[in-house]
Structures are given as structure tokens and as C-alpha cells.
């Protein structure tokens, strides 16, 4: 959440400890960055000049915690989706570079 730049830090940093027997840390990271939790955090953030997230507001946000086997499946699916995204981004980058070369060669009259 801090990395997203949505909430300024005011001399306090929240440390969230996870009971590994109940919650997978990877799942918690996914849940905290989900639209559902983000919207709840934004709704609980306050401040008249600068929006801030206070500890009491953070305590009011409910984070869904399914059984660990479902958490593990969610983690697996998110990891797979990220891998697919990375492959597609690399392919897009390669095709964009090829298109640039083609357009450059057209400008120079080097194509057949």
C-alpha cells in the first residue's frame, strides 16, 4: 500500500504480523492490494487537508480470509496470471521493436 503512493506516511509505519497457521503471507499481500480492500481503506481514510490512513481506521477494514487451501489456490492463480502477463509484455515489446524497424526501413526506402 505504501508503494502505491495513495497514502502518505505520517511518522508511523504499520507492521502487520501474520499467523502463518491461518494466513499465507502471499495471500495477504494479494488481499491487501485487491480492489475490495483498497476501496475499504480509501473509505476509512480521513483528513481534511491530506488524506491519511490511521491505525484505528485500518483496524476497521475487514480482510476476507478463506481456508488455506483456497488461499494457496488464489496465490497460484495470481502467480500464473503474472507469468502470462510478463510473457505477453515481452512479446508486445518485441513486436513494437520490429514495427519500429519496419517503419524506419520504410522511411529509408530499404524494404522490398
Number of C-alpha atoms within 10 A of each C-alpha: 12 10 6 8 8 13 17 14 13 9 5 9 10 10 6 8 8 11 9 9 7 12 17 18 16 15 21 18 12 15 19 15 14 12 11 13 17 16 13 16 23 16 12 18 18 14 9 6 6 10 14 19 20 19 12 10 16 14 11 11 16 11 14 11 14 13 11 15 10 12 21 16 12 17 20 14 12 15 13 12 12 12 12 12 12 12 12 12 12 12 12 12 12 12 12 12 12 12 12 12 12 14 13 13 13 12 10 9 9 9 10 5
